[in-house]
Every structure is written in C-alpha cells, then in structure tokens.
Amino acid sequence: MFLSNYSTLLFSVYINDLPLVLRYCLAILFADDTQLITSCDPKNITQTITRLETDLEAVSNWMTENELELNVQKTQIIVLGNTFNVQKIGQITEF
C-alpha cells in the first residue's frame, strides 16, 4: 500500500509542469489522468478547435520530451452543450 501511494505521489510531481505548456486550455491533473478543458461560443468553434489542436500538440511534445506515451485508446473528446449547439458542432468537418 505504501509503495502504491508513493509511486502516485512521484508521478504527480513528475507531471506537475505539464499545465505550463498549455496556451488555451485548463489542465486538470489527477493521478495518471489528465483532462484539458476549454469552452467557447458556438460561432467560434473553428478557432477553438485550432486552439485545442495547438495544446494537444504541446502535450504530445511534452510527453515525448519526458519519455511518456499517450494512451490513444483512452483519449476522448467530450462536447457539452444544448442539443442545437452540439448538433452544429457535429457538422464541422475538421472535428
């Protein structure tokens, strides 16, 4: 039990500087799980996608530099909003 808690603490310290590479998103770090959060007005969705891609590339570069690997199988994008706006986002081909 002690080693498990100790390794979690060490990992948290190790990734503590990850949020510093982000320009547009807020990072929520919890153990080995990281969430990037952003919001926008639906009319700015194209710009927001570009910004999200910029931060995802920065995270990818940070992970490479720190000899970590992104688990693509567990990576998701979740869009929240009212039905009308979420449907509009779904029509964007860049997404």
Z-matrix of the N, CA and C atoms (Angstrom, degrees):
N
C 1 1.446
C 2 1.531 1 110.67
N 3 1.310 2 116.63 1 -44.42
C 4 1.467 3 120.28 2 -179.30
C 5 1.520 4 111.49 3 -60.31
N 6 1.352 5 116.77 4 -45.81
C 7 1.461 6 120.01 5 -178.68
C 8 1.520 7 111.39 6 -63.55
N 9 1.320 8 116.74 7 -37.30
C 10 1.458 9 120.41 8 179.02
C 11 1.526 10 110.39 9 -62.58
N 12 1.315 11 117.86 10 -47.05
C 13 1.462 12 121.34 11 178.95
C 14 1.527 13 111.07 12 -65.83
N 15 1.311 14 116.34 13 -37.90
C 16 1.459 15 121.75 14 179.76
C 17 1.526 16 110.79 15 -64.75
N 18 1.325 17 117.34 16 -43.70
C 19 1.466 18 120.02 17 -179.74
C 20 1.529 19 111.41 18 -67.04
N 21 1.326 20 116.92 19 -35.22
C 22 1.466 21 120.45 20 176.21
C 23 1.527 22 110.42 21 -64.25
N 24 1.311 23 116.40 22 -42.32
C 25 1.467 24 120.77 23 178.04
C 26 1.528 25 110.75 24 -63.33
N 27 1.324 26 116.77 25 -45.38
C 28 1.466 27 120.43 26 179.13
C 29 1.528 28 111.25 27 -61.06
N 30 1.319 29 116.94 28 -42.37
C 31 1.465 30 120.33 29 178.90
C 32 1.526 31 110.24 30 -63.17
N 33 1.333 32 117.30 31 -41.55
C 34 1.462 33 121.17 32 179.08
C 35 1.528 34 111.28 33 -61.52
N 36 1.317 35 116.66 34 -40.37
C 37 1.461 36 120.34 35 177.11
C 38 1.528 37 110.00 36 -66.93
N 39 1.330 38 116.03 37 -39.62
C 40 1.458 39 121.89 38 -178.41
C 41 1.525 40 111.91 39 -61.09
N 42 1.330 41 117.36 40 -41.10
C 43 1.470 42 120.33 41 -176.60
C 44 1.522 43 113.15 42 -96.17
N 45 1.318 44 117.28 43 7.21
C 46 1.454 45 121.85 44 -175.07
C 47 1.527 46 113.47 45 -56.70
N 48 1.326 47 119.09 46 -29.06
C 49 1.471 48 120.86 47 -178.11
C 50 1.531 49 113.65 48 -89.88
N 51 1.309 50 118.48 49 -0.24
C 52 1.469 51 121.05 50 178.88
C 53 1.532 52 112.61 51 -53.78
N 54 1.330 53 120.13 52 -45.37
C 55 1.479 54 118.70 53 -179.38
C 56 1.527 55 114.11 54 -59.64
N 57 1.320 56 117.59 55 -20.26
C 58 1.463 57 120.30 56 -178.22
C 59 1.530 58 113.32 57 -69.07
N 60 1.340 59 118.02 58 -19.20
C 61 1.470 60 120.40 59 -179.70
C 62 1.526 61 111.94 60 -86.81
N 63 1.318 62 117.41 61 -7.27
C 64 1.464 63 121.32 62 -177.46
C 65 1.516 64 111.20 63 -85.32
N 66 1.331 65 115.98 64 138.45
C 67 1.461 66 121.33 65 177.54
C 68 1.524 67 112.27 66 -104.92
N 69 1.326 68 117.70 67 -30.84
C 70 1.457 69 121.26 68 -170.65
C 71 1.527 70 114.95 69 -121.53
N 72 1.299 71 117.73 70 -26.74
C 73 1.459 72 121.73 71 -175.02
C 74 1.521 73 111.65 72 -102.48
N 75 1.301 74 114.84 73 158.49
C 76 1.452 75 122.79 74 171.88
C 77 1.526 76 106.79 75 -96.35
N 78 1.322 77 117.89 76 134.79
C 79 1.464 78 121.83 77 178.52
C 80 1.523 79 109.54 78 -102.54
N 81 1.312 80 115.46 79 131.29
C 82 1.458 81 122.35 80 172.80
C 83 1.528 82 105.85 81 -112.02
N 84 1.340 83 116.43 82 116.35
C 85 1.462 84 121.90 83 -178.16
C 86 1.520 85 109.36 84 -107.03
N 87 1.318 86 116.24 85 130.64
C 88 1.461 87 121.52 86 174.81
C 89 1.515 88 108.35 87 -144.68
N 90 1.325 89 116.31 88 109.17
C 91 1.465 90 122.69 89 -177.03
C 92 1.533 91 108.72 90 52.39
N 93 1.332 92 118.82 91 -118.61
C 94 1.463 93 120.53 92 -178.56
C 95 1.527 94 112.04 93 -101.69
N 96 1.329 95 116.89 94 18.67
C 97 1.457 96 122.03 95 179.90
C 98 1.528 97 109.11 96 -113.80
N 99 1.320 98 116.36 97 130.77
C 100 1.462 99 121.32 98 178.81
C 101 1.518 100 108.88 99 -126.08
N 102 1.322 101 115.78 100 135.28
C 103 1.455 102 121.51 101 176.36
C 104 1.514 103 108.43 102 -120.56
N 105 1.332 104 115.81 103 133.80
C 106 1.460 105 121.40 104 172.10
C 107 1.521 106 106.99 105 -103.11
N 108 1.317 107 116.18 106 130.50
C 109 1.461 108 120.73 107 -175.87
C 110 1.525 109 109.35 108 -123.29
N 111 1.322 110 114.75 109 136.08
C 112 1.457 111 120.93 110 174.40
C 113 1.524 112 108.03 111 -147.97
N 114 1.294 113 116.75 112 164.51
C 115 1.459 114 120.82 113 177.19
C 116 1.521 115 108.69 114 -144.31
N 117 1.326 116 114.77 115 162.66
C 118 1.460 117 118.54 116 179.25
C 119 1.515 118 110.66 117 -165.16
N 120 1.303 119 113.93 118 165.32
C 121 1.448 120 121.72 119 169.57
C 122 1.534 121 105.55 120 -78.94
N 123 1.320 122 119.22 121 138.94
C 124 1.470 123 120.65 122 -178.53
C 125 1.523 124 114.50 123 -52.73
N 126 1.322 125 118.72 124 -29.55
C 127 1.464 126 119.73 125 -179.96
C 128 1.528 127 111.77 126 -71.30
N 129 1.334 128 117.87 127 -13.90
C 130 1.466 129 122.09 128 179.06
C 131 1.527 130 112.65 129 -106.01
N 132 1.316 131 117.32 130 20.05
C 133 1.467 132 120.61 131 -173.38
C 134 1.533 133 112.23 132 -62.37
N 135 1.317 134 118.64 133 -38.79
C 136 1.459 135 121.03 134 -179.15
C 137 1.530 136 110.51 135 -62.19
N 138 1.317 137 116.95 136 -45.22
C 139 1.462 138 121.17 137 177.29
C 140 1.534 139 110.89 138 -63.60
N 141 1.323 140 116.72 139 -39.87
C 142 1.465 141 120.62 140 -179.76
C 143 1.527 142 111.06 141 -66.21
N 144 1.318 143 117.51 142 -39.04
C 145 1.471 144 120.34 143 176.67
C 146 1.523 145 109.73 144 -62.62
N 147 1.322 146 117.74 145 -42.99
C 148 1.471 147 121.52 146 178.20
C 149 1.526 148 110.40 147 -60.62
N 150 1.312 149 116.66 148 -43.40
C 151 1.466 150 120.85 149 179.36
C 152 1.529 151 111.13 150 -65.60
N 153 1.314 152 116.51 151 -40.97
C 154 1.459 153 120.68 152 177.66
C 155 1.529 154 110.40 153 -62.58
N 156 1.321 155 116.64 154 -43.22
C 157 1.472 156 120.82 155 177.25
C 158 1.526 157 111.36 156 -60.92
N 159 1.334 158 116.77 157 -38.93
C 160 1.469 159 121.21 158 177.42
C 161 1.526 160 110.54 159 -60.71
N 162 1.335 161 116.61 160 -46.79
C 163 1.457 162 119.95 161 179.94
C 164 1.524 163 111.91 162 -69.39
N 165 1.317 164 118.23 163 -35.70
C 166 1.465 165 120.07 164 176.80
C 167 1.531 166 111.11 165 -64.64
N 168 1.315 167 116.80 166 -38.75
C 169 1.463 168 120.16 167 176.21
C 170 1.534 169 110.64 168 -64.72
N 171 1.335 170 116.78 169 -39.48
C 172 1.466 171 120.71 170 177.74
C 173 1.528 172 110.75 171 -63.97
N 174 1.327 173 117.18 172 -39.99
C 175 1.466 174 120.90 173 176.91
C 176 1.526 175 109.98 174 -64.57
N 177 1.319 176 117.06 175 -43.62
C 178 1.461 177 121.09 176 178.68
C 179 1.526 178 111.08 177 -59.62
N 180 1.326 179 116.69 178 -44.94
C 181 1.470 180 120.74 179 178.31
C 182 1.524 181 110.84 180 -63.84
N 183 1.320 182 117.17 181 -42.29
C 184 1.465 183 121.39 182 178.96
C 185 1.531 184 110.11 183 -61.10
N 186 1.333 185 115.65 184 -42.61
C 187 1.464 186 119.59 185 -179.36
C 188 1.526 187 110.76 186 -64.52
N 189 1.324 188 117.35 187 -41.88
C 190 1.456 189 120.91 188 178.00
C 191 1.523 190 110.69 189 -61.69
N 192 1.328 191 116.40 190 -46.14
C 193 1.465 192 120.89 191 179.64
C 194 1.524 193 112.34 192 -62.16
N 195 1.332 194 116.99 193 -28.85
C 196 1.456 195 121.87 194 -178.04
C 197 1.532 196 112.68 195 -101.90
N 198 1.335 197 115.10 196 13.82
C 199 1.460 198 122.37 197 176.29
C 200 1.528 199 112.94 198 56.39
N 201 1.329 200 114.92 199 42.26
C 202 1.455 201 121.93 200 175.42
C 203 1.519 202 108.38 201 -115.36
N 204 1.314 203 116.12 202 162.42
C 205 1.460 204 120.67 203 -178.65
C 206 1.521 205 109.86 204 -129.58
N 207 1.327 206 115.76 205 132.40
C 208 1.458 207 121.35 206 177.28
C 209 1.526 208 109.39 207 -75.28
N 210 1.317 209 116.61 208 131.23
C 211 1.460 210 121.12 209 176.13
C 212 1.527 211 107.96 210 -86.00
N 213 1.311 212 115.80 211 94.76
C 214 1.464 213 121.73 212 -176.00
C 215 1.532 214 110.95 213 -61.83
N 216 1.321 215 117.88 214 -31.64
C 217 1.469 216 121.67 215 179.75
C 218 1.532 217 112.09 216 -62.18
N 219 1.334 218 116.63 217 -26.98
C 220 1.465 219 120.76 218 -178.25
C 221 1.532 220 112.38 219 -103.83
N 222 1.315 221 117.56 220 5.84
C 223 1.464 222 121.48 221 -177.86
C 224 1.523 223 109.70 222 -89.04
N 225 1.329 224 116.13 223 131.71
C 226 1.461 225 121.33 224 -177.34
C 227 1.521 226 110.28 225 -138.53
N 228 1.306 227 115.24 226 156.24
C 229 1.457 228 121.99 227 167.70
C 230 1.518 229 105.81 228 -118.31
N 231 1.306 230 115.60 229 127.95
C 232 1.461 231 121.08 230 179.92
C 233 1.518 232 107.60 231 -118.15
N 234 1.325 233 116.89 232 125.76
C 235 1.464 234 122.57 233 179.92
C 236 1.524 235 107.79 234 -108.10
N 237 1.319 236 115.74 235 124.88
C 238 1.462 237 121.54 236 178.46
C 239 1.513 238 109.57 237 -114.59
N 240 1.317 239 116.47 238 142.20
C 241 1.453 240 121.06 239 177.60
C 242 1.515 241 109.85 240 164.74
N 243 1.315 242 116.46 241 -178.10
C 244 1.460 243 118.02 242 177.37
C 245 1.530 244 109.47 243 -74.56
N 246 1.291 245 116.50 244 161.84
C 247 1.473 246 122.20 245 -174.22
C 248 1.517 247 112.49 246 -54.97
N 249 1.318 248 117.80 247 -44.51
C 250 1.459 249 121.89 248 -177.98
C 251 1.530 250 111.18 249 -59.85
N 252 1.335 251 117.09 250 -49.35
C 253 1.459 252 120.70 251 -177.27
C 254 1.530 253 112.59 252 -69.82
N 255 1.312 254 117.13 253 -38.08
C 256 1.475 255 119.77 254 178.86
C 257 1.528 256 110.00 255 -65.32
N 258 1.325 257 118.14 256 -38.29
C 259 1.464 258 120.83 257 177.02
C 260 1.520 259 110.99 258 -63.53
N 261 1.318 260 118.30 259 -37.64
C 262 1.464 261 121.57 260 177.77
C 263 1.529 262 110.17 261 -63.94
N 264 1.306 263 116.72 262 -40.77
C 265 1.465 264 120.38 263 178.86
C 266 1.516 265 110.68 264 -63.83
N 267 1.320 266 116.85 265 -38.32
C 268 1.451 267 121.39 266 -179.44
C 269 1.516 268 113.09 267 -63.97
N 270 1.327 269 118.56 268 -17.02
C 271 1.453 270 122.04 269 -179.35
C 272 1.523 271 112.93 270 -88.39
N 273 1.301 272 117.42 271 -3.92
C 274 1.477 273 120.62 272 -179.28
C 275 1.515 274 109.20 273 -82.07
N 276 1.323 275 117.55 274 126.08
C 277 1.449 276 121.04 275 -174.82
C 278 1.523 277 112.99 276 -73.97
N 279 1.347 278 117.98 277 -25.08
C 280 1.462 279 120.83 278 178.85
C 281 1.511 280 111.63 279 -64.88
N 282 1.307 281 116.23 280 -28.36
C 283 1.447 282 122.11 281 -173.92
C 284 1.488 283 108.35 282 -70.78
